[in-house]
């Protein structure tokens, strides 16, 4: 039987639903919970891509760096 790895994209694609307003706190909590339930891969950042918050697509509440640092601080399996 083959193994299947899933990637959660809530912290990236889900940002569209809330106008790119995930905070560092949201990122920390969601990373912890997603890891607890077994996700090996978690995609983070602005829904449009790196540095998109500085473009016409909508400003994010945090910078790309702040999202990445929040995730790194709160994930055990890096």
C-alpha positions in Angstrom: 0.0 0.0 0.0 1.3 3.4 -0.9 1.7 6.2 1.6 -0.1 9.4 1.1 1.1 12.8 2.3 -1.3 15.7 2.5 -0.4 19.4 2.7 -2.6 21.8 4.5 -3.0 25.1 2.8 -5.3 26.9 5.3 -2.7 29.5 6.2 -2.1 30.4 2.5 -5.2 29.8 0.4 -7.5 30.3 3.4 -6.2 33.8 3.7 -8.5 34.8 0.7 -11.6 34.2 2.8 -10.4 36.6 5.6 -8.8 39.3 3.3 -5.3 38.1 4.1 -5.7 38.9 7.8 -4.1 35.9 9.5 -2.0 37.2 12.4 1.2 35.8 13.9 -1.0 34.4 16.7 -3.3 32.7 14.2 -0.3 31.2 12.5 1.2 29.9 15.7 -2.1 28.3 16.9 -2.9 26.8 13.5 0.6 25.4 13.0 0.5 23.7 16.4 -3.0 22.2 15.9 -2.3 21.1 12.3 0.9 19.4 13.4 -0.9 17.8 16.4 -3.5 16.2 14.0 -0.7 14.8 11.8 0.0 17.2 9.0 3.5 16.8 7.8 3.4 19.7 5.4 1.8 23.1 6.1 1.9 25.9 3.6 2.0 29.5 5.0 2.0 33.0 3.5 0.0 35.4 1.5 -2.5 33.7 -0.8 -1.1 35.3 -3.9 2.6 34.5 -3.1 5.7 35.9 -1.5 5.7 39.7 -1.1 2.2 39.9 -2.5 1.1 42.0 0.5 3.2 44.8 -1.0 1.4 44.7 -4.3 -2.1 45.5 -5.6 -3.5 42.1 -4.3 -4.1 43.2 -0.8 -2.0 44.0 2.2 -1.5 41.2 4.7 -1.6 41.8 8.5 2.0 40.4 8.9 5.0 40.2 6.6 6.1 37.0 4.9 9.0 36.8 7.3 6.8 37.2 10.4 4.6 34.3 9.2 7.6 32.1 8.5 9.2 32.9 11.9 5.9 32.2 13.7 5.6 28.8 12.0 9.2 27.9 12.7 8.9 28.8 16.4 5.8 26.6 16.9 6.5 23.5 14.8 8.4 20.6 16.4 8.9 18.5 13.3 10.9 20.8 11.0 
